[in-house]
Amino acid sequence: MKIGRRDLIWNYAASFMRVASALIILPIILKMLPAEDYGLWSIMLSLKAMTDLLDFGFFPTFSRTVTYVYSGAKTLRAEGFAPVEGDNSISYPLLKGLIASMKRFYGAVGLALFIILFSAGIWYVERILTGYSGDPVMARVAWYAYGALLAYQFYTYYYDALLVGRGMVRRSRQIMVLSQSIHIVVASVFLLLGFGIISMVAGQIVSITVNRILAYNSFYDRDTANAINSAVAQRWQDILRKLWNTAYKSGLSGISWVLTNRMLAAFAALYIPLSLVGNYGLSKQVAEITYTLSVVWFVTFYPKITQHRIQNNTHQVRRMYYKALIIATGVFVVCLAGVLIAGGPALEFIGSKTHFIEVQLLIVMLAASLFDGYTYISTSILLSGNEVPHYKAQMVTALITILLLFIFLQFSNWGLYALVFIPFGCNLLFNHWRWSYKVIKMLG
């Protein structure tokens, strides 16, 4: 598996485009959309977190398993892995059975997502549109179109797992750059033409469709397609049963993280006016960008780290782990300085109707994103060995966080302070130090 500087450059380019799809359009959004509409869009973006919830840990498990197969694994275990020695050839019967298990899982859960968004989602959108001063018909059209898109996006979720797991990081990120560029163009044109919030949904629809077509064609090149078609697949039921042991633990861990990070805007909208949710959503978006950029290097080389784990190359895993932590810290410092120096003036320059939360809260929110990056890197190292020791602690932390948020939002006037300090404080008590310590001890 060859992953090098070009893959890293394209991963940074893709991360930049993920940021750019927000930042390049952001001045137009803030100029063209009222604060209420931006708050509604922030809530719609948080719906994407439902995809992570319903995925239940299968995406990283599938991607990691594809890496095992392309590293020479012939069998899978429910926990741990059999080190590969000697024969590194690809087992196409195992790969074909793995792909079949992906299709079954994502097809079934994609249908469940569609049902949820068009049942409970109806009650929710009507609740938050109470007192809405914009065009409620366009708001509903945007909401339901985005819901249908999320269901389709989830159904085809495994395409990127195949590319990244195979080590085709560069191709995956090239596709992402192209699709995000299309999103920027389509959404910007529609916004400038005055279509409002529906513009963002139209951009997403075109972008995701192009992304999925290119990803499918990239993985199934002629040789791979012929080899898979001629292979007799291992039973997908057996493969899915083995993967479930790790996936459900990863899923519970992922749900815990999503509930205390990505879903907060939707939760806050029940207690805080949409205009304040918009300010929080803008600030949280910057924090998410900081988090994403801080782990880009690690995400790029994660398939290689997984390969080193399965081949018992501990020295290389240790070297890449520490390098990832150092790079994450450096990226955080640059992002923090950029936001504090240029963030406020930039919003004033474009005449934004939405603003950052107060600077002290913004610094704490960005610091929390750095610690989230540290914890993500450490728990991913543990996951590369097909073990998930951290899921119980993260579940307990999430439950405590949600309970405290409900109490403080319902019975106090903490508002945005509760949204920033409670999730960060609860994770600092255990998760943000425990798993880094465990990895450092494991790697000697």
Sine and cosine of phi, psi and omega as CSV:
sin_phi,cos_phi,sin_psi,cos_psi,sin_omega,cos_omega
0.00,0.00,0.86,-0.51,-0.04,-1.00
-0.95,-0.31,0.92,-0.39,0.08,-1.00
-0.77,-0.64,0.84,-0.54,-0.10,-0.99
-0.65,-0.76,-0.43,-0.90,-0.12,-0.99
-0.89,0.45,-0.61,0.79,-0.01,-1.00
-0.90,0.43,-0.63,0.78,0.05,-1.00
-0.88,0.47,-0.66,0.75,0.00,-1.00
-0.90,0.44,-0.70,0.72,0.00,-1.00
-0.87,0.49,-0.70,0.71,0.00,-1.00
-0.93,0.36,-0.53,0.85,0.05,-1.00
-0.93,0.38,-0.65,0.76,0.09,-1.00
-0.90,0.44,-0.63,0.77,0.03,-1.00
-0.89,0.47,-0.67,0.74,0.01,-1.00
-0.92,0.40,-0.65,0.76,0.04,-1.00
-0.91,0.42,-0.63,0.77,0.06,-1.00
-0.88,0.48,-0.65,0.76,-0.01,-1.00
-0.94,0.34,-0.55,0.83,0.11,-0.99
-0.89,0.47,-0.66,0.75,0.06,-1.00
-0.93,0.37,-0.71,0.71,-0.07,-1.00
-0.90,0.43,-0.58,0.82,0.01,-1.00
-0.88,0.48,-0.39,0.92,0.10,-0.99
-1.00,-0.07,-0.76,0.65,-0.14,-0.99
-0.96,0.29,-0.62,0.78,-0.01,-1.00
-0.92,0.38,-0.65,0.76,0.02,-1.00
-0.98,0.18,-0.40,0.92,-0.13,-0.99
-0.81,0.58,-0.71,0.70,0.04,-1.00
-0.85,0.52,-0.62,0.78,0.01,-1.00
-0.93,0.37,-0.67,0.74,0.01,-1.00
-0.87,0.49,-0.77,0.64,-0.06,-1.00
-0.91,0.41,-0.47,0.89,0.01,-1.00
-0.98,0.18,-0.63,0.77,-0.15,-0.99
-1.00,-0.07,-0.43,0.90,-0.08,-1.00
-0.97,-0.24,0.68,-0.74,0.16,-0.99
-0.90,0.44,0.29,-0.96,-0.02,-1.00
-0.86,0.51,-0.57,0.82,0.02,-1.00
-0.89,0.46,-0.70,0.72,-0.01,-1.00
-0.92,0.39,-0.61,0.79,0.05,-1.00
-0.92,0.39,-0.61,0.79,0.08,-1.00
-0.88,0.47,-0.65,0.76,0.04,-1.00
-0.90,0.43,-0.64,0.76,0.03,-1.00
-0.91,0.41,-0.60,0.80,0.06,-1.00
-0.88,0.48,-0.63,0.77,0.03,-1.00
-0.92,0.39,-0.66,0.75,0.01,-1.00
-0.89,0.45,-0.62,0.78,0.06,-1.00
-0.90,0.44,-0.58,0.82,0.02,-1.00
-0.93,0.37,-0.34,0.94,0.09,-1.00
-0.90,0.44,-0.48,0.88,0.05,-1.00
-0.83,0.55,-0.46,0.89,0.03,-1.00
-0.89,0.45,-0.41,0.91,0.06,-1.00
-0.89,0.46,-0.52,0.85,0.07,-1.00
-0.87,0.49,-0.69,0.72,0.02,-1.00
-0.91,0.42,-0.59,0.81,0.02,-1.00
-0.90,0.43,-0.75,0.66,-0.06,-1.00
-0.96,0.27,-0.39,0.92,0.08,-1.00
-0.88,0.48,-0.55,0.83,0.12,-0.99
0.83,0.56,0.61,0.79,0.11,-0.99
0.99,0.11,0.05,1.00,-0.05,-1.00
-0.97,0.24,-0.51,0.86,-0.02,-1.00
-0.87,0.49,-0.82,0.57,0.04,-1.00
-0.89,0.45,-0.52,0.85,0.03,-1.00
-0.93,0.37,-0.71,0.70,0.05,-1.00
-0.88,0.47,-0.73,0.69,-0.03,-1.00
-0.87,0.49,-0.71,0.70,0.01,-1.00
-0.90,0.43,-0.61,0.79,0.00,-1.00
-0.93,0.36,-0.60,0.80,0.09,-1.00
-0.87,0.50,-0.65,0.76,0.06,-1.00
-0.88,0.47,-0.67,0.74,0.06,-1.00
-0.83,0.55,-0.72,0.69,-0.05,-1.00
-0.89,0.45,-0.71,0.71,-0.02,-1.00
-0.97,0.25,-0.15,0.99,0.12,-0.99
-1.00,-0.05,-0.05,1.00,0.08,-1.00
0.93,-0.38,0.06,1.00,0.00,-1.00
-0.91,0.42,0.67,-0.74,0.02,-1.00
-0.95,-0.30,-0.35,0.94,0.02,-1.00
-0.68,-0.74,0.29,-0.96,0.03,-1.00
-0.87,-0.49,0.46,-0.89,0.07,-1.00
-0.89,-0.46,0.43,-0.90,0.04,-1.00
-0.92,0.39,-0.51,0.86,0.03,-1.00
-0.53,-0.85,0.63,-0.77,-0.07,-1.00
0.96,0.27,-0.19,-0.98,-0.03,-1.00
-0.45,-0.89,0.39,-0.92,0.09,-1.00
-1.00,-0.02,0.89,-0.46,0.00,-1.00
-0.83,0.56,0.66,-0.75,-0.01,-1.00
-1.00,0.00,0.81,-0.58,0.04,-1.00
-0.71,-0.71,0.77,-0.64,0.07,-1.00
1.00,0.03,-0.99,-0.13,-0.12,-0.99
-0.96,0.30,0.93,-0.36,0.01,-1.00
-0.97,-0.26,0.29,0.96,-0.04,-1.00
-0.94,0.34,0.39,-0.92,-0.05,-1.00
-0.99,0.14,0.76,-0.65,0.08,-1.00
-1.00,0.01,0.99,-0.14,-0.04,-1.00
-0.94,0.34,-0.52,0.85,0.13,-0.99
-0.86,0.50,-0.65,0.76,0.04,-1.00
-0.92,0.38,-0.67,0.74,0.00,-1.00
-0.90,0.44,-0.67,0.74,0.00,-1.00
-0.91,0.42,-0.66,0.75,0.05,-1.00
-0.91,0.42,-0.59,0.81,0.03,-1.00
-0.90,0.43,-0.69,0.72,0.02,-1.00
-0.90,0.44,-0.64,0.77,0.03,-1.00
-0.88,0.47,-0.63,0.78,0.02,-1.00
-0.92,0.39,-0.59,0.81,0.06,-1.00
-0.88,0.47,-0.73,0.68,-0.04,-1.00
-0.87,0.49,-0.69,0.72,-0.01,-1.00
-0.89,0.45,-0.72,0.70,-0.06,-1.00
-0.90,0.43,-0.79,0.61,-0.08,-1.00
-0.94,0.34,-0.49,0.87,0.08,-1.00
-0.91,0.41,-0.70,0.71,-0.03,-1.00
-0.93,0.38,-0.71,0.70,-0.06,-1.00
-0.96,0.27,-0.52,0.86,0.07,-1.00
-0.87,0.50,-0.63,0.77,0.06,-1.00
-0.91,0.42,-0.65,0.76,0.03,-1.00
-0.90,0.44,-0.64,0.77,0.04,-1.00
-0.88,0.48,-0.68,0.73,0.01,-1.00
-0.87,0.49,-0.68,0.73,-0.01,-1.00
-0.90,0.43,-0.66,0.75,0.00,-1.00
-0.90,0.45,-0.72,0.69,-0.06,-1.00
-0.92,0.39,-0.42,0.91,-0.02,-1.00
-0.95,-0.30,0.37,0.93,0.15,-0.99
-0.76,-0.65,-0.97,0.23,0.05,-1.00
-0.89,0.45,-0.52,0.86,0.01,-1.00
-0.89,0.46,-0.51,0.86,0.02,-1.00
-0.92,0.40,-0.71,0.70,0.04,-1.00
-0.88,0.48,-0.68,0.74,-0.08,-1.00
-0.91,0.41,-0.73,0.69,-0.06,-1.00
-0.92,0.40,-0.58,0.81,0.04,-1.00
-0.92,0.38,-0.55,0.83,0.02,-1.00
-0.92,0.39,-0.72,0.69,-0.08,-1.00
-0.98,0.20,-0.29,0.96,0.03,-1.00
-1.00,0.05,0.02,1.00,0.08,-1.00
-0.90,0.43,0.85,-0.52,-0.04,-1.00
0.99,0.15,0.12,0.99,-0.01,-1.00
-0.93,0.37,0.76,-0.65,-0.10,-0.99
-1.00,-0.08,-0.11,0.99,0.00,-1.00
-1.00,0.06,-0.36,-0.93,0.02,-1.00
-1.00,0.07,0.96,-0.27,-0.08,-1.00
-0.92,0.38,-0.47,0.88,0.01,-1.00
-0.92,0.40,-0.74,0.67,0.02,-1.00
-0.90,0.43,-0.59,0.81,0.03,-1.00
-0.90,0.44,-0.66,0.75,0.01,-1.00
-0.94,0.35,-0.66,0.75,0.04,-1.00
-0.86,0.51,-0.71,0.71,0.01,-1.00
-0.88,0.47,-0.67,0.74,-0.03,-1.00
-0.88,0.47,-0.76,0.64,-0.07,-1.00
-0.95,0.30,-0.59,0.81,0.05,-1.00
-0.90,0.43,-0.65,0.76,0.02,-1.00
-0.92,0.39,-0.59,0.80,0.05,-1.00
-0.89,0.46,-0.69,0.72,0.04,-1.00
-0.90,0.44,-0.62,0.78,0.03,-1.00
-0.89,0.45,-0.66,0.75,0.01,-1.00
-0.88,0.48,-0.62,0.79,0.02,-1.00
-0.90,0.43,-0.70,0.71,0.05,-1.00
-0.90,0.43,-0.68,0.73,0.00,-1.00
-0.87,0.49,-0.63,0.77,0.01,-1.00
-0.93,0.37,-0.66,0.76,-0.02,-1.00
-0.86,0.52,-0.56,0.83,-0.02,-1.00
-0.98,-0.22,0.34,0.94,-0.12,-0.99
-0.88,0.47,-0.51,0.86,-0.14,-0.99
-0.97,0.25,-0.18,0.98,0.00,-1.00
-0.85,0.53,-0.72,0.69,-0.02,-1.00
-0.94,0.34,-0.52,0.85,0.06,-1.00
-0.88,0.47,-0.61,0.79,0.04,-1.00
-0.91,0.41,-0.71,0.71,-0.04,-1.00
-0.91,0.41,-0.77,0.64,-0.05,-1.00
-0.92,0.39,-0.68,0.73,0.01,-1.00
-0.88,0.47,-0.53,0.85,0.03,-1.00
-0.97,0.24,-0.21,0.98,-0.05,-1.00
1.00,-0.05,0.16,0.99,0.01,-1.00
-1.00,0.04,0.81,0.59,-0.06,-1.00
-0.90,0.44,-0.69,0.73,-0.04,-1.00
-0.87,0.50,-0.73,0.68,-0.02,-1.00
-0.90,0.44,-0.67,0.75,0.02,-1.00
-0.85,0.52,-0.68,0.73,-0.03,-1.00
-0.97,0.25,-0.51,0.86,0.10,-1.00
-0.89,0.46,-0.67,0.74,0.04,-1.00
-0.89,0.46,-0.65,0.76,0.00,-1.00
-0.90,0.43,-0.66,0.75,0.02,-1.00
-0.87,0.49,-0.72,0.69,0.00,-1.00
-0.89,0.46,-0.74,0.68,-0.06,-1.00
-0.92,0.40,-0.61,0.79,0.04,-1.00
-0.93,0.37,-0.58,0.82,0.05,-1.00
-0.89,0.46,-0.67,0.74,0.04,-1.00
-0.88,0.47,-0.66,0.75,0.03,-1.00
-0.86,0.51,-0.69,0.72,-0.01,-1.00
-0.87,0.49,-0.73,0.68,-0.06,-1.00
-0.91,0.42,-0.77,0.63,-0.07,-1.00
-0.89,0.45,-0.74,0.67,-0.04,-1.00
-0.90,0.43,-0.66,0.75,-0.01,-1.00
-0.90,0.45,-0.71,0.70,-0.01,-1.00
-0.87,0.48,-0.72,0.70,-0.02,-1.00
-0.91,0.41,-0.61,0.79,0.03,-1.00
-0.89,0.46,-0.72,0.69,-0.02,-1.00
-0.92,0.40,-0.45,0.89,0.05,-1.00
-0.99,0.16,-0.11,0.99,0.11,-0.99
1.00,-0.02,0.40,0.92,-0.02,-1.00
-1.00,0.08,-0.03,1.00,0.11,-0.99
0.92,0.39,-0.62,-0.79,-0.14,-0.99
-0.91,0.40,-0.41,0.91,0.01,-1.00
-0.91,0.42,-0.35,0.94,0.01,-1.00
-0.88,0.48,-0.66,0.75,-0.04,-1.00
-0.91,0.41,-0.63,0.78,0.00,-1.00
-0.93,0.37,-0.66,0.75,0.02,-1.00
-0.88,0.48,-0.67,0.74,0.04,-1.00
-0.88,0.48,-0.65,0.76,0.01,-1.00
-0.91,0.41,-0.65,0.76,-0.03,-1.00
-0.88,0.47,-0.76,0.65,-0.01,-1.00
-0.90,0.43,-0.67,0.74,-0.04,-1.00
-0.88,0.48,-0.76,0.65,-0.05,-1.00
-0.91,0.41,-0.63,0.78,0.00,-1.00
-0.88,0.47,-0.74,0.68,0.03,-1.00
-0.88,0.47,-0.69,0.73,-0.01,-1.00
-0.84,0.54,-0.73,0.68,-0.08,-1.00
-0.93,0.36,-0.63,0.78,0.01,-1.00
-0.90,0.44,-0.71,0.70,-0.03,-1.00
-0.94,0.35,-0.63,0.78,0.00,-1.00
-0.90,0.44,-0.69,0.72,0.02,-1.00
-0.87,0.49,-0.75,0.66,-0.03,-1.00
-0.92,0.39,-0.49,0.87,-0.01,-1.00
-0.95,0.31,-0.67,0.74,-0.02,-1.00
-0.95,0.32,-0.70,0.71,-0.06,-1.00
-1.00,0.05,0.90,0.43,0.16,-0.99
-0.93,0.37,0.14,-0.99,-0.13,-0.99
-0.86,0.52,-0.73,0.68,-0.04,-1.00
-0.91,0.42,-0.70,0.71,-0.01,-1.00
-0.90,0.43,-0.70,0.72,-0.01,-1.00
-0.88,0.47,-0.69,0.73,0.01,-1.00
-0.90,0.43,-0.68,0.74,-0.02,-1.00
-0.91,0.42,-0.66,0.75,0.00,-1.00
-0.94,0.35,-0.67,0.74,-0.01,-1.00
-0.90,0.44,-0.57,0.82,-0.04,-1.00
-1.00,0.09,-0.17,0.98,-0.03,-1.00
-0.99,0.11,0.48,-0.88,0.12,-0.99
-1.00,-0.09,0.92,-0.39,-0.16,-0.99
-0.92,0.38,0.63,-0.77,0.23,-0.97
-0.92,0.39,0.41,-0.91,-0.08,-1.00
-0.88,0.48,0.86,-0.51,-0.02,-1.00
-0.92,0.40,-0.47,0.88,0.02,-1.00
-0.89,0.45,-0.67,0.74,0.00,-1.00
-0.92,0.40,-0.65,0.76,0.00,-1.00
-0.90,0.43,-0.72,0.70,-0.02,-1.00
-0.90,0.44,-0.58,0.81,0.02,-1.00
-0.90,0.43,-0.65,0.76,0.02,-1.00
-0.94,0.35,-0.66,0.75,-0.02,-1.00
-0.93,0.37,-0.46,0.89,-0.04,-1.00
-0.85,0.52,-0.60,0.80,-0.07,-1.00
-0.85,0.53,-0.66,0.75,0.04,-1.00
-1.00,0.07,-0.61,0.80,-0.11,-0.99
-0.90,0.44,-0.68,0.74,-0.07,-1.00
-0.93,0.38,-0.53,0.85,0.07,-1.00
-0.94,0.35,-0.68,0.73,0.08,-1.00
-0.89,0.46,-0.60,0.80,0.01,-1.00
-0.90,0.43,-0.71,0.71,0.03,-1.00
-0.89,0.45,-0.61,0.79,0.07,-1.00
-0.90,0.43,-0.70,0.72,0.01,-1.00
-0.91,0.42,-0.65,0.76,0.04,-1.00
-0.87,0.50,-0.68,0.73,-0.01,-1.00
-0.87,0.50,-0.69,0.73,-0.01,-1.00
-0.93,0.36,-0.66,0.75,-0.02,-1.00
-0.90,0.43,-0.68,0.73,-0.03,-1.00
-0.89,0.46,-0.55,0.83,-0.05,-1.00
-0.99,-0.14,0.14,0.99,0.03,-1.00
-0.71,-0.71,-0.92,0.40,-0.17,-0.98
-0.98,0.20,-0.44,0.90,-0.11,-0.99
-1.00,-0.09,0.04,1.00,-0.12,-0.99
-0.92,0.40,-0.56,0.83,0.00,-1.00
-0.90,0.45,-0.69,0.73,0.02,-1.00
-0.90,0.43,-0.62,0.79,0.01,-1.00
-0.93,0.37,-0.69,0.73,-0.05,-1.00
-0.91,0.40,-0.48,0.88,-0.06,-1.00
-0.89,0.45,-0.34,0.94,0.03,-1.00
-0.97,0.22,-0.25,0.97,-0.09,-1.00
-0.82,-0.58,-0.35,0.94,-0.13,-0.99
-0.85,-0.53,0.61,-0.79,0.03,-1.00
-0.84,0.54,0.50,-0.87,-0.04,-1.00
-0.86,0.52,-0.52,0.85,0.00,-1.00
-0.90,0.43,-0.65,0.76,0.05,-1.00
-0.94,0.33,-0.58,0.82,0.08,-1.00
-0.88,0.48,-0.60,0.80,0.06,-1.00
-0.88,0.47,-0.69,0.72,0.05,-1.00
-0.88,0.47,-0.69,0.72,0.03,-1.00
-0.90,0.43,-0.68,0.74,-0.01,-1.00
-0.88,0.47,-0.64,0.77,0.04,-1.00
-0.89,0.45,-0.72,0.70,0.00,-1.00
-0.91,0.41,-0.65,0.76,0.01,-1.00
-0.91,0.40,-0.55,0.84,0.03,-1.00
-0.90,0.44,-0.64,0.77,0.05,-1.00
-0.91,0.41,-0.65,0.76,0.04,-1.00
-0.90,0.44,-0.63,0.77,0.04,-1.00
-0.91,0.42,-0.61,0.80,0.05,-1.00
-0.89,0.45,-0.70,0.72,0.03,-1.00
-0.86,0.51,-0.71,0.71,0.03,-1.00
-0.88,0.48,-0.72,0.69,-0.03,-1.00
-0.88,0.48,-0.73,0.68,-0.02,-1.00
-0.92,0.40,-0.53,0.85,-0.05,-1.00
-0.94,0.35,-0.40,0.92,-0.04,-1.00
-0.94,-0.33,0.15,0.99,-0.04,-1.00
-0.86,0.51,-0.73,0.68,-0.02,-1.00
-0.85,0.52,-0.72,0.70,-0.03,-1.00
-0.90,0.44,-0.70,0.72,-0.01,-1.00
-0.89,0.46,-0.62,0.78,0.00,-1.00
-0.87,0.50,-0.71,0.70,-0.10,-0.99
-0.99,-0.11,0.12,0.99,-0.03,-1.00
-0.88,0.47,-0.66,0.76,0.09,-1.00
-0.85,0.53,-0.60,0.80,0.03,-1.00
-0.93,0.37,-0.64,0.77,0.06,-1.00
-0.88,0.47,-0.68,0.73,0.04,-1.00
-0.88,0.48,-0.65,0.76,0.05,-1.00
-0.89,0.46,-0.67,0.75,0.05,-1.00
-0.89,0.46,-0.62,0.79,0.03,-1.00
-0.89,0.45,-0.73,0.69,-0.07,-1.00
-0.94,0.34,-0.38,0.93,0.04,-1.00
-0.98,-0.17,0.21,0.98,0.09,-1.00
0.86,0.51,0.60,0.80,0.03,-1.00
-0.99,-0.14,0.97,0.25,-0.12,-0.99
-0.91,0.42,-0.58,0.81,-0.03,-1.00
-0.85,0.52,-0.71,0.71,-0.02,-1.00
-0.93,0.36,-0.61,0.79,0.04,-1.00
-0.88,0.47,-0.71,0.70,-0.01,-1.00
-0.88,0.47,-0.70,0.71,-0.01,-1.00
-0.88,0.47,-0.70,0.71,-0.05,-1.00
-0.95,0.31,-0.50,0.87,0.03,-1.00
-0.91,0.42,-0.77,0.64,-0.02,-1.00
-0.91,0.41,-0.60,0.80,0.03,-1.00
-0.89,0.45,-0.64,0.77,0.01,-1.00
-0.89,0.46,-0.65,0.76,0.01,-1.00
-0.91,0.42,-0.66,0.75,-0.01,-1.00
-0.91,0.42,-0.71,0.71,0.00,-1.00
-0.90,0.44,-0.65,0.76,0.02,-1.00
-0.87,0.50,-0.66,0.75,0.01,-1.00
-0.90,0.43,-0.69,0.72,0.01,-1.00
-0.88,0.47,-0.67,0.74,0.01,-1.00
-0.90,0.43,-0.65,0.76,0.02,-1.00
-0.87,0.50,-0.71,0.70,-0.02,-1.00
-0.86,0.51,-0.70,0.72,0.01,-1.00
-0.90,0.44,-0.71,0.70,-0.02,-1.00
-0.91,0.42,-0.67,0.74,0.01,-1.00
-0.88,0.48,-0.72,0.69,0.01,-1.00
-0.88,0.47,-0.68,0.74,-0.01,-1.00
-0.89,0.46,-0.68,0.73,-0.02,-1.00
-0.92,0.39,-0.70,0.72,-0.04,-1.00
-0.92,0.38,-0.58,0.82,-0.05,-1.00
-0.99,0.11,-0.71,0.70,-0.17,-0.98
-0.94,-0.34,-0.25,0.97,-0.11,-0.99
-0.87,0.49,-0.84,0.54,-0.02,-1.00
-0.87,0.49,-0.78,0.63,0.04,-1.00
-0.85,0.53,-0.58,0.82,0.00,-1.00
-0.91,0.41,-0.66,0.75,0.03,-1.00
-0.91,0.42,-0.63,0.78,0.04,-1.00
-0.92,0.40,-0.62,0.79,-0.04,-1.00
-0.89,0.45,-0.63,0.78,-0.04,-1.00
-1.00,0.04,-0.02,1.00,0.01,-1.00
0.94,0.35,0.64,0.77,-0.08,-1.00
-0.91,0.42,0.65,-0.76,0.11,-0.99
-1.00,0.06,-0.19,0.98,0.01,-1.00
-0.89,-0.46,0.60,-0.80,-0.10,-1.00
-0.77,-0.64,0.22,-0.98,0.10,-1.00
-0.95,0.32,0.37,-0.93,0.21,-0.98
-0.93,0.36,0.18,-0.98,-0.08,-1.00
-0.86,0.51,0.46,-0.89,-0.26,-0.97
-0.88,0.48,-0.60,0.80,-0.01,-1.00
-0.89,0.45,-0.68,0.73,0.03,-1.00
-0.91,0.40,-0.60,0.80,0.00,-1.00
-0.90,0.44,-0.65,0.76,0.03,-1.00
-0.90,0.44,-0.69,0.73,0.02,-1.00
-0.89,0.45,-0.65,0.76,0.01,-1.00
-0.89,0.46,-0.66,0.75,0.03,-1.00
-0.93,0.37,-0.63,0.78,0.06,-1.00
-0.88,0.47,-0.62,0.78,0.04,-1.00
-0.88,0.47,-0.58,0.82,0.02,-1.00
-0.91,0.41,-0.57,0.82,0.05,-1.00
-0.90,0.43,-0.72,0.70,0.02,-1.00
-0.92,0.40,-0.56,0.83,0.11,-0.99
-0.87,0.49,-0.64,0.77,0.04,-1.00
-0.89,0.45,-0.71,0.70,0.05,-1.00
-0.84,0.54,-0.73,0.68,-0.06,-1.00
-0.92,0.39,-0.63,0.78,0.05,-1.00
-0.87,0.49,-0.70,0.71,0.00,-1.00
-0.88,0.47,-0.70,0.71,-0.05,-1.00
-0.93,0.37,-0.71,0.70,-0.01,-1.00
-0.93,0.36,-0.49,0.87,0.05,-1.00
-0.93,0.37,-0.57,0.82,0.09,-1.00
-0.88,0.47,-0.67,0.74,0.04,-1.00
-0.90,0.43,-0.66,0.76,0.00,-1.00
-0.90,0.43,-0.50,0.86,-0.02,-1.00
-0.88,0.47,-0.34,0.94,0.09,-1.00
-1.00,-0.07,0.25,0.97,0.02,-1.00
0.88,0.48,0.63,0.77,0.06,-1.00
-0.71,-0.70,0.58,-0.82,-0.04,-1.00
-0.74,-0.68,0.96,0.29,-0.05,-1.00
-0.97,0.23,-0.17,0.98,-0.16,-0.99
-0.99,-0.10,-0.08,1.00,-0.20,-0.98
-0.93,0.37,-0.59,0.81,-0.03,-1.00
-0.91,0.41,-0.71,0.71,-0.01,-1.00
-0.89,0.45,-0.62,0.78,-0.01,-1.00
-0.95,0.32,-0.53,0.85,0.07,-1.00
-0.91,0.42,-0.72,0.69,0.00,-1.00
-0.88,0.48,-0.69,0.73,0.02,-1.00
-0.87,0.50,-0.68,0.74,0.00,-1.00
-0.90,0.44,-0.68,0.73,0.00,-1.00
-0.89,0.45,-0.68,0.73,0.03,-1.00
-0.90,0.44,-0.66,0.75,0.00,-1.00
-0.88,0.48,-0.73,0.68,-0.03,-1.00
-0.90,0.43,-0.66,0.75,0.02,-1.00
-0.88,0.47,-0.73,0.68,0.00,-1.00
-0.91,0.42,-0.63,0.78,0.04,-1.00
-0.88,0.47,-0.69,0.72,0.02,-1.00
-0.87,0.49,-0.71,0.71,-0.03,-1.00
-0.89,0.46,-0.75,0.66,-0.09,-1.00
-0.96,0.29,-0.57,0.83,0.03,-1.00
-0.96,0.26,-0.55,0.84,-0.05,-1.00
-0.99,0.16,-0.62,0.79,-0.18,-0.98
-0.88,-0.47,0.19,0.98,0.05,-1.00
-0.60,-0.80,0.08,-1.00,0.04,-1.00
-0.96,-0.30,0.46,0.89,0.00,-1.00
-0.91,0.42,-0.61,0.79,0.06,-1.00
0.80,0.59,-0.89,-0.46,-0.06,-1.00
-0.90,0.43,-0.51,0.86,0.03,-1.00
-0.87,0.49,-0.65,0.76,0.02,-1.00
-0.90,0.43,-0.66,0.75,-0.02,-1.00
-0.90,0.44,-0.49,0.87,-0.05,-1.00
-1.00,-0.02,-0.76,0.65,-0.16,-0.99
-0.98,0.18,-0.60,0.80,-0.11,-0.99
-0.92,0.40,-0.76,0.65,0.03,-1.00
-0.88,0.48,-0.68,0.73,-0.01,-1.00
-0.90,0.44,-0.73,0.69,-0.03,-1.00
-0.89,0.45,-0.67,0.75,0.00,-1.00
-0.90,0.45,-0.63,0.78,0.02,-1.00
-0.95,0.30,-0.53,0.85,0.03,-1.00
-0.90,0.45,-0.48,0.88,-0.04,-1.00
-0.90,0.44,-0.49,0.87,-0.06,-1.00
-0.55,-0.83,-0.88,0.47,-0.20,-0.98
-0.88,0.48,-0.58,0.81,-0.11,-0.99
-0.96,0.27,-0.13,0.99,0.09,-1.00
-0.83,-0.56,-0.49,0.87,-0.14,-0.99
-0.90,0.44,-0.69,0.72,-0.14,-0.99
-0.99,0.15,-0.46,0.89,0.14,-0.99
-0.92,0.40,-0.66,0.75,0.03,-1.00
-0.88,0.47,-0.65,0.76,-0.01,-1.00
-0.90,0.43,-0.66,0.75,0.01,-1.00
-0.92,0.40,-0.69,0.72,0.02,-1.00
-0.87,0.49,-0.65,0.76,0.03,-1.00
-0.92,0.39,-0.67,0.74,-0.02,-1.00
-0.90,0.44,-0.63,0.78,-0.04,-1.00
-1.00,0.07,0.01,1.00,0.04,-1.00
0.95,0.32,0.00,0.00,0.00,0.00
